[in-house]
Amino acid sequence: MAVGVREMQITVQWSSEVSAKLRELAICIGIINGIKPEKDNSELHRLKEAVYKEVRAKYAVEALKDNPAVRAYRDFYWKLGVDPTKTRPSGEALLRRVLHGNELPNISTVVDAYNLASLKTIIPISGFDINRVSPPFSVRFGRDIEVFAGIGMDKPMSLTDKTLVLADENRVLCIYPYRDSDYTKIGMQTRNAIIVGYGASGILENQLKEAVETTLSFIKQVSNGEIELVKMFKP
């Protein structure tokens, strides 16, 4: 049976190790229900055109490394032992693609909308089908026995105790903050969605909240729906 959005209590637990090592972290969670994903529509085309025009006028690809938000996520990746020049933060990767004159891949109106919000704000964003997650959520490090099947991965990967993750009661939802679970992804059947914006040291709370609000607004613009919740969580 589908989970009613109002019935779901969203809480986030932070492991003691994360709280001790990464106290600067924060995440922002938003909920939108009653969405109607489509493969494509004219409203999405208008939104893409507007966002592409805005970011191409605002940013130059050769100067991105000096952008404060880009720098914040790159520094955070290094802290996690991830090379951000090989595995780029998702917001930066999407923005670079557009600045190089390319378009984002067309997945669906909902997924394309949150990708547009991520490249516009440079904040990594996840989207999950609310009926495929089991709160409470937790931000913790991986466990050696865990495996993770991410969107677009050929085969599951084994996690380590150095892998920072967002998880629910049953599984890892995201390798924080760049790879989402295939199982919980938003599809054409999704009607209620959870949006997560991932913070890092140097990213202000209002930046994070604005990114999630922008994402929800974009989704509503192209796929309808009603915004249910926007809430910040910190260790």
C-alpha positions as CSV (number, residue, x, y, z in Angstrom):
1,M,0.0,0.0,0.0
2,A,1.3,3.5,-0.9
3,V,2.6,5.5,2.0
4,G,0.7,8.7,2.7
5,V,3.1,11.7,2.7
6,R,1.5,13.2,5.8
7,E,1.8,9.8,7.6
8,M,5.6,9.8,7.1
9,Q,7.7,11.3,9.9
10,I,11.0,12.5,8.5
11,T,13.9,12.4,10.9
12,V,17.6,12.2,10.4
13,Q,20.0,10.5,12.8
14,W,23.7,11.3,12.7
15,S,26.2,8.6,13.7
16,S,28.6,9.6,16.5
17,E,31.6,9.2,14.2
18,V,30.0,11.6,11.6
19,S,29.1,14.1,14.3
20,A,32.6,14.1,15.7
21,K,34.4,14.3,12.3
22,L,32.1,16.2,10.1
23,R,30.1,18.6,12.4
24,E,29.9,21.1,9.6
25,L,27.5,18.9,7.6
26,A,23.8,19.6,7.1
27,I,21.2,18.2,4.8
28,C,17.9,19.7,3.7
29,I,14.9,17.5,2.9
30,G,11.8,18.5,0.9
31,I,8.7,16.5,0.0
32,I,6.4,17.0,-3.0
33,N,3.4,14.8,-3.5
34,G,0.9,14.3,-6.3
35,I,3.5,14.7,-9.1
36,K,2.9,13.4,-12.6
37,P,6.2,12.5,-14.3
38,E,6.3,12.5,-18.1
39,K,9.1,11.7,-20.5
40,D,9.1,15.3,-21.8
41,N,6.8,18.3,-22.2
42,S,6.9,21.9,-23.4
43,E,7.2,23.3,-19.9
44,L,10.4,21.4,-19.4
45,H,11.8,22.7,-22.6
46,R,11.1,26.3,-21.5
47,L,12.7,25.7,-18.1
48,K,15.8,24.1,-19.7
49,E,16.2,27.0,-22.1
50,A,15.9,29.6,-19.3
51,V,18.3,27.8,-16.9
52,Y,20.9,27.1,-19.7
53,K,20.8,30.7,-20.7
54,E,21.2,31.9,-17.1
55,V,24.2,29.7,-16.2
56,R,26.0,30.2,-19.5
57,A,25.8,34.0,-18.9
58,K,26.9,33.7,-15.3
59,Y,29.7,31.1,-15.3
60,A,32.8,30.4,-17.3
61,V,34.1,26.8,-17.3
62,E,37.7,27.8,-16.8
63,A,36.8,29.8,-13.7
64,L,34.6,27.2,-12.0
65,K,37.4,25.8,-9.8
66,D,37.5,29.2,-8.0
67,N,33.8,29.4,-7.4
68,P,33.2,29.2,-3.6
69,A,30.5,26.5,-3.9
70,V,32.6,24.4,-6.3
71,R,35.6,24.8,-4.0
72,A,33.6,23.8,-0.9
73,Y,32.5,20.5,-2.4
74,R,35.9,19.7,-3.9
75,D,37.6,20.3,-0.5
76,F,34.9,18.1,1.1
77,Y,35.6,15.3,-1.5
78,W,39.3,15.4,-0.7
79,K,38.4,15.1,3.0
80,L,36.5,12.0,2.2
81,G,39.4,10.6,0.2
82,V,37.6,11.1,-3.2
83,D,39.4,12.9,-6.0
84,P,37.0,15.5,-7.3
85,T,38.8,15.9,-10.6
86,K,37.9,12.2,-11.4
87,T,34.6,12.0,-9.6
88,R,33.2,15.4,-9.8
89,P,30.5,16.7,-7.4
90,S,27.2,16.3,-9.2
91,G,26.2,20.0,-9.3
92,E,29.6,20.9,-10.9
93,A,29.5,18.0,-13.3
94,L,26.1,19.0,-14.6
95,L,27.1,22.6,-14.9
96,R,30.3,21.8,-16.7
97,R,28.3,19.7,-19.2
98,V,26.1,22.7,-20.0
99,L,28.9,25.2,-20.1
100,H,30.7,23.0,-22.7
101,G,27.6,23.5,-24.9
102,N,25.9,20.2,-24.3
103,E,22.5,19.4,-22.9
104,L,21.5,17.3,-20.0
105,P,20.2,13.8,-20.8
106,N,16.4,13.6,-20.9
107,I,15.3,11.1,-18.2
108,S,11.9,12.4,-17.2
109,T,10.4,15.8,-16.3
110,V,10.9,15.2,-12.6
111,V,14.5,14.0,-12.8
112,D,15.4,16.6,-15.4
113,A,13.9,19.3,-13.1
114,Y,16.1,18.4,-10.1
115,N,19.2,18.1,-12.3
116,L,18.5,21.6,-13.6
117,A,18.1,22.9,-10.0
118,S,21.4,21.2,-9.1
119,L,23.4,22.8,-11.9
120,K,21.8,26.2,-11.2
121,T,22.7,26.1,-7.5
122,I,25.8,23.8,-7.7
123,I,24.3,21.9,-4.8
124,P,24.2,18.1,-5.0
125,I,20.6,16.9,-5.1
126,S,19.0,13.5,-4.7
127,G,15.4,12.5,-5.6
128,F,13.8,9.4,-4.1
129,D,10.4,7.7,-4.6
130,I,8.8,8.1,-1.2
131,N,7.1,4.7,-1.4
132,R,10.6,3.0,-1.7
133,V,12.2,4.5,1.4
134,S,11.8,3.7,5.1
135,P,12.7,6.5,7.5
136,P,14.2,7.4,9.8
137,F,17.2,8.3,7.7
138,S,20.8,8.3,8.9
139,V,24.0,9.9,7.9
140,R,26.8,7.4,8.7
141,F,29.8,5.7,7.3
142,G,29.4,2.4,5.4
143,R,29.9,-1.0,6.7
144,D,32.2,-3.6,5.3
145,I,29.4,-6.1,4.7
146,E,27.3,-3.6,2.7
147,V,27.0,-3.4,-1.1
148,F,25.4,-0.6,-3.1
149,A,23.7,-0.6,-6.5
150,G,23.7,2.9,-7.8
151,I,22.0,4.4,-10.8
152,G,23.9,3.6,-14.0
153,M,26.3,1.2,-12.3
154,D,27.1,-2.1,-14.2
155,K,27.4,-4.0,-10.9
156,P,27.0,-3.3,-7.2
157,M,30.0,-1.9,-5.3
158,S,31.3,-2.9,-1.8
159,L,31.3,-0.1,0.7
160,T,34.0,0.5,3.3
161,D,34.0,2.2,6.7
162,K,35.3,5.4,5.0
163,T,32.3,5.7,2.6
164,L,29.9,8.4,3.8
165,V,26.3,7.5,3.1
166,L,22.7,8.5,3.5
167,A,20.7,5.4,4.5
168,D,17.2,4.4,5.7
169,E,16.3,1.5,7.8
170,N,16.7,-1.0,5.0
171,R,19.5,0.2,2.6
172,V,21.9,2.8,1.6
173,L,20.1,5.5,-0.4
174,C,23.1,7.6,-1.6
175,I,26.8,7.7,-1.4
176,Y,27.1,11.2,0.1
177,P,26.8,13.2,-2.1
178,Y,27.2,11.9,-5.6
179,R,25.6,8.6,-6.3
180,D,21.9,7.6,-5.7
181,S,20.5,4.1,-5.3
182,D,18.9,2.5,-8.3
183,Y,16.1,0.9,-6.2
184,T,14.8,4.2,-4.8
185,K,15.1,6.3,-7.9
186,I,12.2,8.4,-9.2
187,G,10.4,6.7,-12.1
188,M,7.3,7.3,-14.2
189,Q,5.2,5.6,-11.6
190,T,6.3,7.9,-8.8
191,R,3.7,10.1,-7.3
192,N,5.3,11.3,-4.1
193,A,9.0,12.3,-4.0
194,I,11.6,13.2,-1.4
195,I,14.3,15.7,-2.4
196,V,17.6,15.9,-0.5
197,G,20.2,18.6,-0.7
198,Y,23.6,17.8,0.6
199,G,25.7,20.3,2.5
200,A,29.5,20.6,3.1
201,S,31.7,22.9,5.0
202,G,31.5,26.4,3.5
203,I,27.9,25.9,2.2
204,L,25.5,28.1,4.1
205,E,22.2,26.8,5.4
206,N,20.3,29.3,3.4
207,Q,22.1,28.1,0.2
208,L,21.1,24.5,1.0
209,K,17.5,25.5,1.7
210,E,17.2,27.6,-1.4
211,A,18.5,24.8,-3.5
212,V,15.9,22.4,-2.3
213,E,13.1,25.0,-2.6
214,T,14.3,25.7,-6.2
215,T,14.2,22.0,-6.9
216,L,10.7,21.6,-5.6
217,S,9.6,24.7,-7.5
218,F,11.0,23.3,-10.8
219,I,9.4,19.9,-10.3
220,K,6.0,21.6,-9.6
221,Q,6.4,23.7,-12.7
222,V,7.0,20.7,-15.0
223,S,5.2,17.9,-13.3
224,N,2.6,19.5,-11.0
225,G,2.4,18.4,-7.4
226,E,2.1,20.1,-4.0
227,I,5.1,21.0,-1.8
228,E,4.7,19.3,1.6
229,L,7.8,20.0,3.6
230,V,11.2,21.7,3.6
231,K,13.3,21.1,6.6
232,M,17.0,21.4,7.6
233,F,18.8,18.7,9.6
234,K,22.2,19.1,11.3
235,P,24.3,16.9,13.6
